[in-house]
Amino acid sequence: MFSYPDVVIVCDEMQFHDEYRDVLLNPMVIFEVASPYTEDF
């Protein structure tokens, strides 16, 4: 799953897919704040 959340909680050391560090492999909690403007996305 790919997402661009507002807040991510990681309990251990962050683990990434590759050296670009743009894909987090071990998120524990993902928060998304939905506003009327962005809730359709």
CNS distance restraints for C-alpha pairs under 8 A (distance, minus, plus):
assign (resid   2 and name CA) (resid  23 and name CA) 7.98 0.50 0.50
assign (resid   5 and name CA) (resid  30 and name CA) 6.36 0.50 0.50
assign (resid   5 and name CA) (resid  31 and name CA) 5.85 0.50 0.50
assign (resid   5 and name CA) (resid  32 and name CA) 5.02 0.50 0.50
assign (resid   5 and name CA) (resid  33 and name CA) 7.98 0.50 0.50
assign (resid   6 and name CA) (resid  30 and name CA) 7.84 0.50 0.50
assign (resid   6 and name CA) (resid  31 and name CA) 5.88 0.50 0.50
assign (resid   6 and name CA) (resid  32 and name CA) 5.16 0.50 0.50
assign (resid   6 and name CA) (resid  33 and name CA) 6.55 0.50 0.50
assign (resid   7 and name CA) (resid  30 and name CA) 6.03 0.50 0.50
assign (resid   7 and name CA) (resid  31 and name CA) 5.05 0.50 0.50
assign (resid   7 and name CA) (resid  32 and name CA) 6.81 0.50 0.50
assign (resid   8 and name CA) (resid  27 and name CA) 6.45 0.50 0.50
assign (resid   8 and name CA) (resid  28 and name CA) 7.46 0.50 0.50
assign (resid   8 and name CA) (resid  29 and name CA) 5.77 0.50 0.50
assign (resid   8 and name CA) (resid  30 and name CA) 4.70 0.50 0.50
assign (resid   8 and name CA) (resid  31 and name CA) 6.30 0.50 0.50
assign (resid   9 and name CA) (resid  27 and name CA) 6.03 0.50 0.50
assign (resid   9 and name CA) (resid  28 and name CA) 5.64 0.50 0.50
assign (resid   9 and name CA) (resid  29 and name CA) 5.10 0.50 0.50
assign (resid   9 and name CA) (resid  30 and name CA) 6.58 0.50 0.50
assign (resid  10 and name CA) (resid  14 and name CA) 6.58 0.50 0.50
assign (resid  10 and name CA) (resid  26 and name CA) 6.68 0.50 0.50
assign (resid  10 and name CA) (resid  27 and name CA) 5.01 0.50 0.50
assign (resid  10 and name CA) (resid  28 and name CA) 5.34 0.50 0.50
assign (resid  10 and name CA) (resid  29 and name CA) 7.18 0.50 0.50
assign (resid  11 and name CA) (resid  27 and name CA) 7.83 0.50 0.50
assign (resid  11 and name CA) (resid  28 and name CA) 6.74 0.50 0.50
assign (resid  14 and name CA) (resid  24 and name CA) 6.98 0.50 0.50
assign (resid  14 and name CA) (resid  25 and name CA) 7.62 0.50 0.50
assign (resid  14 and name CA) (resid  26 and name CA) 6.64 0.50 0.50
assign (resid  14 and name CA) (resid  27 and name CA) 8.00 0.50 0.50
assign (resid  15 and name CA) (resid  24 and name CA) 5.93 0.50 0.50
assign (resid  15 and name CA) (resid  25 and name CA) 5.45 0.50 0.50
assign (resid  15 and name CA) (resid  26 and name CA) 6.07 0.50 0.50
assign (resid  16 and name CA) (resid  21 and name CA) 5.39 0.50 0.50
assign (resid  16 and name CA) (resid  22 and name CA) 7.15 0.50 0.50
assign (resid  16 and name CA) (resid  23 and name CA) 5.56 0.50 0.50
assign (resid  16 and name CA) (resid  24 and name CA) 4.67 0.50 0.50
assign (resid  16 and name CA) (resid  25 and name CA) 5.46 0.50 0.50
assign (resid  16 and name CA) (resid  26 and name CA) 7.97 0.50 0.50
assign (resid  17 and name CA) (resid  21 and name CA) 6.78 0.50 0.50
assign (resid  17 and name CA) (resid  22 and name CA) 7.64 0.50 0.50
assign (resid  17 and name CA) (resid  23 and name CA) 5.44 0.50 0.50
assign (resid  17 and name CA) (resid  24 and name CA) 6.44 0.50 0.50
assign (resid  17 and name CA) (resid  25 and name CA) 6.31 0.50 0.50
assign (resid  18 and name CA) (resid  22 and name CA) 7.90 0.50 0.50
assign (resid  18 and name CA) (resid  23 and name CA) 7.51 0.50 0.50
assign (resid  34 and name CA) (resid  38 and name CA) 6.06 0.50 0.50
assign (resid  34 and name CA) (resid  39 and name CA) 5.05 0.50 0.50
assign (resid  35 and name CA) (resid  39 and name CA) 5.63 0.50 0.50
assign (resid  36 and name CA) (resid  40 and name CA) 7.99 0.50 0.50
